[in-house]
Amino acid sequence: MQRGEIWSGFEMNSNPQQSLINRINNQILDHPFTDYWDIFILKHQHPINITLHILGIFFFYGLLFYTWKLQSFWLLLGLPLTQLLGLSGHFLFERSHIDLQDAVFSWRASYCLGKMLFRILTGKYRDDIRQRQEILNNYLSNNYANLQ
């Protein structure tokens, strides 16, 4: 199949750079998801990785608060260290594709981190993982069956 062709109702992305950004990991090269939130969920399933990301969020906002409270702007130099918590979760516990822009800063990643925190606090994030994993498994099994 060539890039850009329709495969089981899913148009493969013809832009190679865009497909790298939306990659889940090195084993899953093709998937049905176009919304980054769905891809984000599949990249953040391991409990320790999730915990490290949540800790990073709290450290980030705590550092901003103490910078404001103490009026010590040197503390802002520690903000990149909050990113290292999340990155360490990916390197040590959940080997998923990390886009460099998302690792440094991107609005889509920041939005998804906030949404993940909210979904965890409301008890809905595990259901999000289960639903996306089920969709992905069905997609992969159907495509695998079509290849045979």
C-alpha positions as CSV (number, residue, x, y, z in Angstrom):
1,M,0.0,0.0,0.0
2,Q,1.2,3.5,-0.8
3,R,1.0,6.4,1.5
4,G,-2.3,8.3,1.1
5,E,-4.3,5.3,0.1
6,I,-7.4,4.3,2.0
7,W,-6.8,1.2,4.2
8,S,-9.8,-0.2,6.1
9,G,-11.5,3.2,6.2
10,F,-8.5,5.0,7.5
11,E,-6.5,7.3,5.3
12,M,-2.8,6.9,6.0
13,N,-1.1,10.3,6.5
14,S,0.8,11.4,3.4
15,N,2.9,13.8,5.4
16,P,5.9,11.8,6.9
17,Q,6.6,14.5,9.5
18,Q,3.0,14.4,10.7
19,S,3.0,10.6,11.0
20,L,6.1,10.8,13.2
21,I,4.4,13.3,15.5
22,N,1.4,11.0,15.8
23,R,3.3,7.8,16.3
24,I,2.5,5.8,19.4
25,N,5.7,3.7,19.6
26,N,8.1,1.9,17.3
27,Q,5.9,-1.2,17.1
28,I,2.6,0.5,16.2
29,L,3.2,2.4,13.0
30,D,-0.4,2.5,11.8
31,H,-3.4,3.3,13.9
32,P,-6.9,4.8,13.5
33,F,-6.5,7.8,15.7
34,T,-6.3,11.4,14.4
35,D,-7.0,13.2,17.7
36,Y,-3.8,13.7,19.7
37,W,-5.7,13.1,22.9
38,D,-6.3,9.4,21.8
39,I,-2.6,9.1,20.9
40,F,-1.5,10.7,24.2
41,I,-3.6,8.2,26.2
42,L,-1.9,5.3,24.4
43,K,1.5,6.8,25.2
44,H,0.6,7.2,28.9
45,Q,-0.7,3.8,30.2
46,H,1.9,2.6,32.7
47,P,1.0,3.6,36.3
48,I,4.5,4.8,37.2
49,N,4.8,6.8,34.0
50,I,1.5,8.5,34.8
51,T,2.5,9.1,38.4
52,L,5.8,10.8,37.3
53,H,3.9,13.0,34.9
54,I,1.4,14.0,37.6
55,L,4.3,14.8,40.0
56,G,5.9,16.9,37.2
57,I,2.7,18.9,36.9
58,F,2.6,19.5,40.6
59,F,6.2,20.5,40.7
60,F,5.8,22.8,37.7
61,Y,2.9,24.7,39.3
62,G,4.5,24.6,42.8
63,L,7.7,26.1,41.3
64,L,5.7,28.9,39.6
65,F,3.8,29.6,42.9
66,Y,7.0,29.8,44.9
67,T,8.6,32.0,42.3
68,W,5.7,34.4,42.6
69,K,5.5,34.1,46.4
70,L,9.3,34.6,47.0
71,Q,9.8,36.9,44.1
72,S,12.9,34.9,43.2
73,F,12.9,34.6,39.5
74,W,16.0,32.4,39.6
75,L,13.6,29.6,40.6
76,L,12.2,29.6,37.0
77,L,15.5,28.0,35.9
78,G,14.2,24.8,37.6
79,L,11.1,24.6,35.3
80,P,12.9,22.3,32.7
81,L,13.6,19.9,35.5
82,T,9.9,19.3,35.9
83,Q,9.9,17.9,32.3
84,L,12.6,15.4,33.3
85,L,10.1,13.6,35.5
86,G,7.8,12.8,32.7
87,L,10.6,12.0,30.3
88,S,12.1,9.6,32.8
89,G,8.8,7.8,33.0
90,H,9.0,7.2,29.2
91,F,12.6,6.1,29.3
92,L,12.4,3.8,32.3
93,F,8.8,2.4,32.3
94,E,6.9,3.1,29.1
95,R,8.9,3.2,25.9
96,S,6.6,5.3,23.7
97,H,7.5,7.7,20.9
98,I,8.4,11.2,22.3
99,D,8.2,14.1,19.9
100,L,11.0,16.6,20.7
101,Q,8.6,19.5,20.5
102,D,6.2,17.9,23.0
103,A,9.1,17.0,25.3
104,V,10.3,20.6,25.4
105,F,7.0,22.4,25.3
106,S,3.8,22.3,23.2
107,W,0.3,23.5,23.8
108,R,-1.2,20.2,22.7
109,A,1.0,18.2,25.3
110,S,0.2,20.8,28.0
111,Y,-3.5,20.6,27.3
112,C,-3.4,16.8,27.4
113,L,-1.4,16.7,30.6
114,G,-4.0,19.0,32.2
115,K,-6.8,16.8,30.8
116,M,-5.1,13.7,32.1
117,L,-4.8,15.2,35.6
118,F,-8.5,16.1,35.5
119,R,-9.5,12.6,34.2
120,I,-7.4,10.9,36.9
121,L,-8.9,13.1,39.7
122,T,-12.4,12.2,38.5
123,G,-11.5,8.5,38.2
124,K,-12.1,8.3,34.4
125,Y,-8.6,7.9,33.0
126,R,-8.4,4.1,33.4
127,D,-11.6,3.9,31.3
128,D,-10.0,6.2,28.7
129,I,-7.1,3.8,28.5
130,R,-9.3,0.8,28.2
131,Q,-11.5,2.3,25.5
132,R,-8.5,3.5,23.3
133,Q,-6.7,0.2,23.8
134,E,-9.8,-1.7,22.7
135,I,-10.2,0.4,19.6
136,L,-6.5,0.0,18.7
137,N,-6.7,-3.8,19.3
138,N,-9.7,-4.1,17.1
139,Y,-8.1,-2.1,14.4
140,L,-4.9,-4.0,14.5
141,S,-6.6,-7.4,14.6
142,N,-8.9,-6.4,11.6
143,N,-5.9,-5.2,9.6
144,Y,-3.8,-8.3,10.5
145,A,-6.7,-10.5,9.4
146,N,-7.0,-8.6,6.1
147,L,-3.3,-9.2,5.4
148,Q,-3.7,-13.0,5.6
